[in-house]
Amino acid sequence: MKNGNERVERTARPEILKTFQVGGQTVEALTVEDRGFNAGGELIEATRDYFAQDDDGNVYYMGEDVDEYSHGKITGHSGAWLFGKDSQRLGLLMPAHPKIGDKFKSEDAPPITWEQDEVISLSEIVTVRREFFQIA
């Protein structure tokens, strides 16, 4: 994705294993890496986002590890959170059977981060240009 002169590359990283304990069960999450670059092409942030799907088809956001960079060196980890450590509430990223008006939280780890989402349409089509994504 591009935001002004900045660029984000998103890559699925199945070789990076991350597990979480949910309701007494071990859940393995899919890792997706986002690498953010400034207008000059310098890496400014790298995150590893963790997602898992339940048997009903709901997709959960389990948290993210964040590395912030300046001149090639890690300078911080602002915004990082993990289910089971920083929050005891799973983030619901995508309900299996959404209905208009459904509200849910994809990130629920105050005071670190909090996001509430609402289904406003089931018929919209979104097209994303292929060059926005790196397929691994």
C-alpha positions as CSV (number, residue, x, y, z in Angstrom):
1,M,0.0,0.0,0.0
2,K,1.1,3.5,-0.6
3,N,0.3,6.5,1.7
4,G,1.6,9.7,0.1
5,N,5.3,9.1,-0.5
6,E,5.5,6.3,1.9
7,R,5.3,2.6,1.0
8,V,4.2,-0.5,2.9
9,E,5.1,-4.1,1.7
10,R,3.0,-6.9,3.2
11,T,4.2,-10.5,3.1
12,A,2.8,-13.7,4.6
13,R,5.6,-15.3,6.6
14,P,4.4,-18.9,7.4
15,E,8.0,-19.8,8.5
16,I,7.7,-17.5,11.5
17,L,5.8,-19.6,14.0
18,K,3.9,-17.9,16.9
19,T,1.5,-19.7,19.2
20,F,-1.0,-18.4,21.7
21,Q,-3.0,-20.0,24.5
22,V,-6.7,-19.5,24.0
23,G,-9.2,-21.2,26.2
24,G,-6.7,-23.9,27.3
25,Q,-5.8,-24.7,23.7
26,T,-2.6,-23.9,21.8
27,V,-3.4,-21.9,18.7
28,E,-0.8,-21.4,15.9
29,A,-1.1,-18.0,14.2
30,L,-0.3,-17.0,10.6
31,T,2.4,-14.3,10.7
32,V,2.1,-11.4,8.2
33,E,5.0,-8.9,8.0
34,D,4.5,-5.3,7.1
35,R,7.6,-3.3,6.2
36,G,7.1,0.5,6.1
37,F,9.4,2.8,4.1
38,N,9.6,6.6,4.0
39,A,9.8,8.6,0.8
40,G,13.5,8.1,0.5
41,G,13.1,4.3,0.7
42,E,14.5,4.0,4.3
43,L,12.9,1.3,6.5
44,I,11.0,3.1,9.3
45,E,8.9,0.3,10.7
46,A,8.6,-3.5,10.6
47,T,5.6,-5.3,12.2
48,R,4.7,-8.9,12.5
49,D,0.9,-9.3,12.7
50,Y,-0.6,-12.5,14.0
51,F,-3.9,-13.9,12.7
52,A,-5.9,-17.1,13.5
53,Q,-9.1,-18.5,12.3
54,D,-11.6,-20.5,14.4
55,D,-13.6,-23.5,13.3
56,D,-16.6,-21.3,12.5
57,G,-14.6,-19.1,10.1
58,N,-14.0,-16.0,12.2
59,V,-10.6,-14.4,11.8
60,Y,-8.9,-13.1,14.9
61,Y,-6.1,-10.5,15.3
62,M,-3.8,-11.9,18.0
63,G,-1.5,-8.9,18.2
64,E,1.6,-7.5,16.7
65,D,5.3,-7.2,17.3
66,V,6.6,-3.8,16.2
67,D,10.1,-2.6,15.5
68,E,10.6,1.2,14.7
69,Y,13.7,2.2,12.8
70,S,15.8,5.3,12.3
71,H,18.9,5.2,10.1
72,G,18.9,1.4,10.1
73,K,18.7,1.0,13.9
74,I,15.8,-0.1,16.0
75,T,14.6,2.8,18.1
76,G,11.4,1.6,19.7
77,H,8.4,-0.8,19.7
78,S,5.4,1.6,20.0
79,G,2.1,0.0,19.4
80,A,3.2,-3.6,20.1
81,W,0.7,-5.9,21.8
82,L,0.0,-9.6,22.2
83,F,-3.1,-11.5,23.3
84,G,-2.4,-13.2,26.6
85,K,0.2,-10.7,27.5
86,D,-1.1,-7.1,26.9
87,S,-4.7,-8.0,26.5
88,Q,-7.0,-10.9,27.5
89,R,-9.5,-10.0,24.7
90,L,-9.0,-11.4,21.2
91,G,-9.4,-8.9,18.4
92,L,-12.0,-9.9,15.9
93,L,-10.7,-8.9,12.5
94,M,-13.3,-10.5,10.2
95,P,-16.5,-12.2,11.4
96,A,-17.4,-15.4,9.5
97,H,-21.0,-14.3,8.8
98,P,-21.1,-10.5,8.9
99,K,-24.4,-8.6,9.0
100,I,-24.9,-4.9,8.4
101,G,-24.6,-3.1,11.7
102,D,-22.4,-5.7,13.3
103,K,-19.8,-4.0,15.5
104,F,-16.6,-5.6,16.7
105,K,-13.1,-4.7,17.9
106,S,-10.1,-5.8,15.8
107,E,-7.7,-4.3,18.3
108,D,-8.7,-4.3,22.0
109,A,-5.6,-3.7,24.1
110,P,-6.0,-0.3,25.8
111,P,-4.1,1.8,26.5
112,I,-1.8,0.5,23.7
113,T,-4.4,0.4,21.0
114,W,-8.1,0.1,20.4
115,E,-10.1,-0.1,17.2
116,Q,-13.8,-0.6,16.7
117,D,-15.2,-1.7,13.3
118,E,-18.7,-1.8,11.9
119,V,-20.1,-3.6,8.9
120,I,-21.7,-1.0,6.7
121,S,-22.2,-3.0,3.5
122,L,-22.1,-6.5,2.2
123,S,-22.2,-5.6,-1.5
124,E,-19.3,-3.3,-2.0
125,I,-16.4,-4.5,-4.1
126,V,-12.9,-3.3,-3.3
127,T,-10.1,-3.7,-5.9
128,V,-6.5,-3.6,-4.7
129,R,-3.8,-3.2,-7.3
130,R,-1.4,-6.2,-7.3
131,E,1.7,-4.0,-7.0
132,F,0.6,-3.1,-3.5
133,F,1.4,-6.6,-2.3
134,Q,4.4,-8.8,-2.3
135,I,3.4,-12.5,-2.7
136,A,5.8,-14.8,-0.9
